[in-house]
Amino acid sequence: MKLSKSKIKNILFIIVLVVLIIPQTRKPVQVALHKVIAFIKPVSVQEDTLEKITDYNWKLKDGSNTVFNFESAKGQVVLINFWATWCPPCIAEMPSMQALYNDYGDKIVFLFVTNEWFSEVDPFLAKNNYTFKAHRPAEGYPEFFNISSIPRTFLIDKEGHVVIDENGALNWNSDKIRSTIDGLLK
């Protein structure tokens, strides 16, 4: 029996639909799709109208209940990533975040911020061999960081200007981001 092109397309559509409906296959497919998007999507570095962080009044806690005062990040290059363990685009960009953290973890401040409990976050980090710390807000966000979608990542220069503000998955280990960070560290 020979299948026509339209029948083959219909069968493929049904297979894709079933894969996306079944929870066990939906998330891996979404993560894979976002990984592809992350490597295609260009990063936009702000060069003209840079917004400036003025409110550093923000405290975060890590899994050990150690408080990080955002005020201590003033005068440093900071990368803040808002994420969650259940978020496919967040999961897709994490390997590139880890690679960036491996090379710049002692040069810039990395803040991986989530609203999830550490009972969810810590096993996720361990399972994926991520070595960065996750933080939860110890108190409310400064207005600037009151975001509505994740992942959302900010790269902030030493003067508090937002150089990169990205929504969605991105390849954070790209040459463009690395050269931008290198320029900010000079």
Long-range contacts (C-beta under 8 A, 24 or more apart in sequence): 27-88, 27-91, 30-88, 31-88, 31-91, 31-92, 32-92, 33-88, 33-92, 34-88, 34-89, 34-91, 34-92, 34-93, 34-168, 34-169, 35-92, 35-169, 37-89, 37-92, 37-168, 37-169, 38-89, 38-92, 38-93, 38-96, 38-168, 38-169, 38-170, 38-171, 39-171, 41-168, 41-169, 41-170, 41-171, 42-176, 43-164, 43-166, 43-170, 43-171, 43-174, 43-176, 43-177, 43-180, 44-164, 44-166, 45-163, 45-164, 45-176, 45-180, 46-161, 46-162, 46-163, 46-164, 46-165, 50-161, 50-162, 50-163, 51-144, 51-161, 51-162, 51-165, 52-159, 52-160, 52-161, 52-162, 53-142, 53-144, 53-156, 53-160, 53-161, 53-162, 54-144, 54-160, 55-142, 55-143, 55-144, 56-142, 56-160, 57-142, 58-137, 58-139, 58-141, 58-142, 58-145, 59-137, 59-138, 59-139, 60-111, 60-113, 60-135, 60-136, 60-137, 60-138, 61-135, 61-136, 61-137, 61-138, 62-133, 62-134, 62-135, 63-118, 63-121, 63-122, 63-133, 63-134, 67-138, 68-111, 68-135, 70-111, 70-142, 73-109, 73-111, 73-156, 74-160, 75-158, 76-108, 76-109, 76-158, 77-107, 77-108, 77-109, 77-155, 77-156, 77-157, 77-158, 77-181, 77-184, 77-185, 78-108, 78-109, 78-110, 78-111, 78-154, 78-155, 78-156, 79-104, 79-108, 79-109, 79-110, 79-111, 79-153, 79-154, 79-155, 79-156, 80-111, 80-113, 80-145, 80-153, 80-154, 80-156, 81-110, 81-111, 81-112, 81-113, 81-151, 81-152, 81-153, 82-113, 82-114, 82-145, 82-147, 82-150, 82-151, 82-152, 82-153, 83-112, 83-113, 83-114, 83-150, 83-151, 84-114, 84-115, 84-116, 84-150, 85-114, 85-116, 85-120, 85-121, 85-124, 86-116, 87-150, 87-151, 89-150, 89-151, 89-168, 89-169, 90-150, 90-151, 90-169, 92-169, 93-151, 93-169, 93-170, 93-171, 93-172, 94-128, 94-130, 95-173, 96-170, 96-171, 96-172, 96-173, 96-174, 97-132, 97-172, 97-173, 98-129, 98-130, 98-131, 98-132, 99-172, 99-173, 100-172, 100-173, 100-177, 100-178, 100-181, 101-131, 101-132, 102-131, 103-178, 104-181, 105-131, 105-132, 107-181, 107-185, 108-181, 108-184, 108-185, 111-135, 113-137, 113-145, 155-180, 155-181, 155-184, 157-184, 158-184
